[in-house]
Amino acid sequence: MNNNKLIAEFMGVKPIEGSTEYEMYGVLDCIEDGVDEQHFFLEEQFLFHTSWDWLMPVVSKIARDEEYFENEFSERLFDIVPFGRIEEVYEVVVEFIKTYNDERQ
């Protein structure tokens, strides 16, 4: 899912040098330190599109930073989060990040 990679990059995650894996430890609260915990993920293992535990930290990042807050999609995002299905929130997050990235170029 290219959009999951887009979200991961927005969150500051980069592939490990010389690998196709991404270290997610410290990026998402749901990825804890423990013997059985997975910290490294391939792009196709990202769960932003199916897991609230993965998607909500992205929404929180957008909400906490005034730089992101004045985007038209941020208003839609905060209107939809309390009542929307994960698919709808995911779609708005992706639209927000694409618009944000375009504005920065």
C-alpha positions in Angstrom: 0.0 0.0 0.0 1.7 3.2 -1.2 -0.4 5.3 1.1 0.8 3.4 4.2 4.3 4.2 3.2 3.3 7.9 2.7 1.9 7.9 6.2 5.0 6.2 7.7 7.2 8.8 6.1 5.0 11.6 7.4 5.5 10.1 10.9 9.3 10.2 10.3 9.9 6.5 9.7 12.6 5.7 7.2 13.8 2.3 5.9 16.7 0.9 7.8 19.9 1.4 5.8 20.6 -1.5 3.5 17.2 -3.1 4.3 13.6 -3.0 3.2 12.4 -3.0 6.8 11.3 0.0 8.8 11.7 0.4 12.5 8.5 1.4 14.1 9.5 1.2 17.8 9.1 4.7 19.3 6.8 5.9 16.6 3.7 4.1 17.7 2.6 3.5 21.3 1.1 0.2 20.4 4.6 -1.2 19.6 6.0 -1.9 23.0 9.4 -3.2 24.2 9.1 -6.9 24.9 10.3 -10.3 24.0 7.4 -11.0 21.7 7.0 -7.6 20.2 7.7 -6.9 16.6 9.6 -3.6 16.0 10.6 -4.0 12.4 8.1 -4.1 9.6 8.1 -4.4 5.8 6.0 -1.9 4.0 3.3 -4.4 3.2 3.0 -5.1 7.0 2.0 -1.6 7.8 -1.5 -1.4 9.4 -2.4 2.3 9.1 -5.4 1.3 7.0 -6.8 -1.3 9.4 -5.7 -0.4 12.9 -6.8 2.5 15.0 -3.7 1.9 17.1 -1.6 2.7 14.1 -3.8 5.5 12.6 -4.6 7.6 15.7 -1.0 8.6 16.4 -1.0 10.1 12.9 -4.2 12.1 13.7 -2.6 13.1 17.0 0.5 14.4 15.3 -1.7 16.5 13.0 -3.7 17.8 15.9 -0.7 18.7 18.1 1.2 20.8 15.5 -0.1 24.2 14.4 1.8 23.8 11.2 -0.6 21.1 10.1 -3.7 22.5 11.7 -4.7 25.2 9.1 -5.1 22.8 6.2 -8.6 22.3 4.8 -8.3 18.5 5.3 -7.4 18.9 9.0 -10.9 20.4 9.5 -12.5 17.5 7.7 -10.3 15.1 9.7 -11.4 16.5 13.0 -15.0 16.5 12.0 -14.9 12.8 10.9 -12.7 11.3 13.6 -15.3 10.9 16.4 -17.9 9.2 14.1 -16.1 8.0 11.0 -15.1 4.5 10.1 -11.4 3.8 9.9 -11.6 3.7 6.1 -13.0 7.2 6.0 -10.4 8.6 8.5 -7.6 6.9 6.7 -8.7 8.4 3.4 -8.8 11.9 4.8 -5.4 11.4 6.5 -3.9 10.4 3.2 -5.5 13.4 1.4 -4.2 15.7 4.2 -0.6 14.3 3.9 -0.6 14.6 0.1 -1.8 18.2 0.2 0.7 19.0 3.0 3.5 17.5 1.0 2.5 19.4 -2.2 2.4 22.7 -0.3 5.9 22.2 1.0 7.4 21.6 -2.4 
